[in-house]
Every structure is written in structure tokens, then in C-alpha cells.
Amino acid sequence: MKKILVVQGGGRIHGNTEQLADSFIKGAKEAGHAVEKVSLNRTEVKGCIGCNACRYGKPCIQKDGFNELVPEIREADLLVFASPLLFWTISSKLKAFIERFYCIAEKDENPPYGRYEKYPVKDAALLMTSADDFFWTYEQAVSYYKFAVIQYIGFHDRGMLLAGGCGDTNGKPQIDRTDWLRKAYGFGLHIYD
Ligand SMILES: Cc1cc2nc3c(=O)[nH]c(=O)nc-3n(C[C@H](O)[C@H](O)[C@H](O)COP(=O)(O)O)c2cc1C
């Protein structure tokens, strides 16, 4: 049994992304994992302003929901990042959330080339929805995830589900007309097979 924290980084309430995340959660719970979800629509998390207070043992200067999430982040074995594709990358809300990992970094006396600190050891996965479904649609988002979350922060990738072709936001969410919810359920069910 793993502890999983699903971070829904924006998108419409009960929209394509939330439905995708909920299907993943259903599968993961059925597999016996303990799953929590935080919606950045409901919990405000601002970006890091680089004041470096956290580097001197002081609490984060940002007054928002992030600090209360820190214990949940620390306890989680797996962080699942869910976001609609907005202007070809992850949402600004999810980006802001990831920026705040700055305050959970620890000093690394001997960092490998190109790294400056170390982060807790965790697994990560990415769930995304978009209107388009071309071969380049997720290029920027996947590049960011792979570079920042996996290579730099050092989380271990458990996979991605990139749900293209869910329709635009001018109308009702259309993900239920696709096969993505079934795939997300299966992704959650088998995430630790
Ligand atoms: C501001 C904005 C920017 C968007 N940018 C893109 C984009 O770059 N590429 C794309 O395929 N879809 C884009 N979309 C469409 C959404 O990614 C798509 O409708 C998504 O499934 C919406 O998720 P939601 O229902 O959870 O809100 C954009 C939508 C909005 C509102």
C-alpha cells in the first residue's frame, strides 16, 4: 500500500482534468492505496518569490495553503500532477505549486553536476488533458515534467497519461466521450504492479 497525493492543478470544477484525476484515484484506491486529492482551484498556492526565508529556517513568507500541505507532501510516496494543457504547458497553478518545493529542498554538501540541493525521494506521475491531439501537443509539458520534476528534483517517474482530444472549454467537458477515463482508471489500478 502506497500513500498517493493527487494534485489537481486547475481546470474546471468536474472538468476533463478533474474527471481524469478522479478515475485514476478510483483505480488506485481499488488497488489498496491510500489516496488524497488536493485541488488548486480550492486551495490557493502562490509561486515562490525567492525571498530565501526557508533557507534560513524561517517559515515561508507566502500566506496561502501550501504550508499546510507540506506534511502531506512529505508523507506521500507518489505525487500525481494533474493539469489541463494551457498554452502548451502545465497550468500556472501547478507550476506555482512545484516552485514551492524550494522550501522542502535540503542542503546537499556534494551535489551532482547541475544540481544545487536535494529533494525527498518520491515517485511522480503526470495526468493531462487537452483539446488538441497532435504528436507535438504535449511537447512542452512533457519536457518540463521530465526536466524539472524527474531529472532535477529527482522524483522517479511512474508514467504519464496525456489525454488529447477532450474538446475545448467552450462547452461541456467531453472526456466522457473518449477512452481516457477507462485508461486513467487502469493507470491508477496498476500504478505499482
Ligand atoms: C486558457 C486556455 C488555454 C488552453 N490552451 C490549450 C493548448 O495550448 N492546447 C490545447 O490542446 N488545448 C488548450 N486548451 C484546452 C484545454 O486544455 C482543454 O479543454 C482541457 O481539457 C480543459 O480541461 P478542464 O475541463 O479540466 O478545464 C486551453 C484552454 C484554456 C482555457
The ligand as an SDF file (V2000), in Angstrom:
LIG
                    3D

 31 33  0  0  0  0  0  0  0  0999 V2000
   -6.5390   29.3810  -21.3400 C   0  0  0  0  0  0  0  0  0  0  0  0
   -6.6270   28.0660  -22.0640 C   0  0  0  0  0  0  0  0  0  0  0  0
   -5.5470   27.6470  -22.8130 C   0  0  0  0  0  0  0  0  0  0  0  0
   -5.5920   26.4310  -23.4950 C   0  0  0  0  0  0  0  0  0  0  0  0
   -4.5120   26.0360  -24.2030 N   0  0  0  0  0  0  0  0  0  0  0  0
   -4.5510   24.8730  -24.8810 C   0  0  0  0  0  0  0  0  0  0  0  0
   -3.4300   24.4540  -25.6550 C   0  0  0  0  0  0  0  0  0  0  0  0
   -2.3890   25.1110  -25.7040 O   0  0  0  0  0  0  0  0  0  0  0  0
   -3.5410   23.2900  -26.3610 N   0  0  0  0  0  0  0  0  0  0  0  0
   -4.6670   22.5100  -26.3170 C   0  0  0  0  0  0  0  0  0  0  0  0
   -4.7050   21.4720  -26.9710 O   0  0  0  0  0  0  0  0  0  0  0  0
   -5.7240   22.8720  -25.5440 N   0  0  0  0  0  0  0  0  0  0  0  0
   -5.7020   24.0250  -24.8560 C   0  0  0  0  0  0  0  0  0  0  0  0
   -6.7770   24.3980  -24.0750 N   0  0  0  0  0  0  0  0  0  0  0  0
   -7.9100   23.4790  -23.9280 C   0  0  0  0  0  0  0  0  0  0  0  0
   -7.8350   22.6700  -22.6230 C   0  0  0  0  0  0  0  0  0  0  0  0
   -6.5470   22.1350  -22.4100 O   0  0  0  0  0  0  0  0  0  0  0  0
   -8.8260   21.5010  -22.6370 C   0  0  0  0  0  0  0  0  0  0  0  0
  -10.1040   21.9090  -22.9580 O   0  0  0  0  0  0  0  0  0  0  0  0
   -8.8010   20.8190  -21.2580 C   0  0  0  0  0  0  0  0  0  0  0  0
   -9.3010   19.5070  -21.3680 O   0  0  0  0  0  0  0  0  0  0  0  0
   -9.6270   21.6130  -20.2510 C   0  0  0  0  0  0  0  0  0  0  0  0
   -9.5840   20.9370  -19.0320 O   0  0  0  0  0  0  0  0  0  0  0  0
  -10.7130   21.1490  -17.9010 P   0  0  0  0  0  0  0  0  0  0  0  0
  -12.0250   20.6370  -18.4810 O   0  0  0  0  0  0  0  0  0  0  0  0
  -10.2150   20.3350  -16.7670 O   0  0  0  0  0  0  0  0  0  0  0  0
  -10.7660   22.5930  -17.6150 O   0  0  0  0  0  0  0  0  0  0  0  0
   -6.7550   25.6060  -23.3980 C   0  0  0  0  0  0  0  0  0  0  0  0
   -7.8470   26.0540  -22.6250 C   0  0  0  0  0  0  0  0  0  0  0  0
   -7.7820   27.2620  -21.9690 C   0  0  0  0  0  0  0  0  0  0  0  0
   -8.9630   27.7240  -21.1450 C   0  0  0  0  0  0  0  0  0  0  0  0
  1  2  1  0
  2  3  1  0
  2 30  2  0
  3  4  2  0
  4  5  1  0
  4 28  1  0
  5  6  2  0
  6  7  1  0
  6 13  1  0
  7  8  2  0
  7  9  1  0
  9 10  1  0
 10 11  2  0
 10 12  1  0
 12 13  2  0
 13 14  1  0
 14 15  1  0
 14 28  1  0
 15 16  1  0
 16 17  1  0
 16 18  1  0
 18 19  1  0
 18 20  1  0
 20 21  1  0
 20 22  1  0
 22 23  1  0
 23 24  1  0
 24 25  2  0
 24 26  1  0
 24 27  1  0
 28 29  2  0
 29 30  1  0
 30 31  1  0
M  END
$$$$
